[in-house]
Amino acid sequence: MSSEQTAIKATYFSIIGNTCLAIIKGLAGFFGNSYALIADAIESTTDIFASFLVLFGIKYSNRPADKNHPYGHGRAEPLITFLVVGFLITSATIIAYESIINIGTPHQLPKPWTLIVLAAIIIWKEYSFRIVMKRSIQTNSSSLRADAWHHRSDAITSVAAFLGISVALILGNGYESADDWAALFASGFILYNSYLIFRPALGEIMDEHLYDDLIEQIRMISIQVDGIIDTEKCFIRKAGMQYHVDLHATVDSNITVKEGHDLAHKLKDTLREKIPELGHVLIHVEPND
């Protein structure tokens, strides 16, 4: 299965799971008198739209290079990640606003059975996080990583809701707002996670140097190619699920231009064979003086 297919399959998993959970949370929150669960449902609803954005970004970013986009369309993916972060920030703001209003508004205690619903949701969302995060690592997808963190933030908000409802039920009348304080705490955690998702995507757009391990791997493979004496500069920039490489390779200064050209192609082919996630590989031949 290709990286694109793996990422798309993981995104459909997120869409279906979030749709089911949004309905379950909304109904449980409404009938169980729990705003923390309703807040969870709001987040899951925004997660659905965010996952559709991720799906679009993955499909678009994997379109082949064309005349206007010689390096492909990979940069669309971090742009989609920015939009996903926007959804997270919006949902966190709505949850915080409604929580503050509800804290000062008298309301009934949550129903005890809502804890059972939340326990099941926490287990499922943590499982979903691990599945989607594993796929994001396999595919080098920043937007899929953002989608994975949606699941983790959802699990955390559910933990906060579980604790808030537990406090309200144990301490009884006068502590109904514990449920709302839990939702308010959850909104702060969502904002924090938004920054954690945003920062790597920004580094990708800005061609930030973040790939020391990959550079070391490229250098080790390069010197194993017959005719390549050493490597000098090596620059990497990420676009979507691929890494584009500019590499300076040292060769014997006495060989012909054609031999140097053939060596560069041999090195390029070897690198792309050994490291499938590489996209464009530009080899600059340096003479060994």
Residue, then its C-alpha position, 0 to 999 in steps of 0.5 A: m500500500s502506498s503512503e498516499q493510500t495509507a494516509i487516506k485510509a487513516t483519514y476515513f477512519s478518523i471521519i467515521g469515528n468522529t461522526c459516530l462520537a459527535i452524535i453519541k456525545g451530543l445525545a449523552g450530554f443533552f440527556g445526561n445534563s453534562y456540558a463537558l460532554i456537549a463541549d466534547a461533541i462540539e470538538s468532535t464535530t469540528d474534527i469531522f470537518a478538519s478530517f475532510l480538510v486533511l483528506f483533501g490536503i493529502k489527495y491534492s499534495n500527492r498530485p504529480a508535478d506539472k509545468n506550474h509546480p515542478y516540485g509537485h503540490g506537497r506544500a498544500e499539506p502544511l497549509i491544510t494543517f494551518l486550517v486544521v489548527g484554525f478549527l482547533i482554536t475555534s472549537a477551543t474558543i467556543i468551549a471556553y466561552e460556553s463554559i464560563i457562561n455555564i459556570g455562573t448559571p445554575h443547572q442540574l447535576p450530570k447523570p451518573w451513566t455519563l461516566i460510562v459513556l466517557a470511559a468508553i470514549i476515552i479508550w476509543k480516542e486514545y486508540s484512534f490517536r495511536i493508529v493515526m499517529k502511527r500512519s502519520i509517521q509511516t507517511n511523513s504526513s504533517s496534516l495526518r499528524a495534526d489529525a492524530w492530535h485531534h484524537r489525543s486532545d479529544a481523549i484529554t477533554s473526555v478525561a477532564a469531563f470524566l473528572g469534572i462529572s465525578v467531582a460533581l456527583i461525589l460532592g453533590n449540590g453546589y458543585e454542579s459547575a465542576d463539569d463546566w470547569a473541566a470543559l474550560f480546562a479542556s479548552g486550554f489544553i486544546l489551545y496548547n495542542s494547537y501550538l504543538i501542531f502549528r509549529p512543525a508545519l510552520g517549520e516545513i513552510m519555512d524550510e527550517h533545518l529539522y532533518d539531521d537524522l535523514i542527512e546522516q542517512i543520506r551521507m552514509i548511503s552516498i559514500q557506499v556508491d562506487g566513485i563517491i569519495d565524500t559528501e559536502k553540503c546537504f540541504i533538505r526541504k520537506a513538501g507533503m510526504q516527500y523530502h527534496v534533497d540538494l547534495h554536494a558529492t565529492v568525486d575524483s577530479n581526474i574523471t571526465v565530465k560524462e563520468g561525473h554526470d553518470l556518477a551523479h545519476k547513479l548516486k541519485d538513483t541509489l538514494r531514491e531506491k534506499i530512501p523511497e520518501l525522497g522526491h527531487v534529488l539534485i546532485h552537485v559534483e565537487p572535484n576532490d582536490 
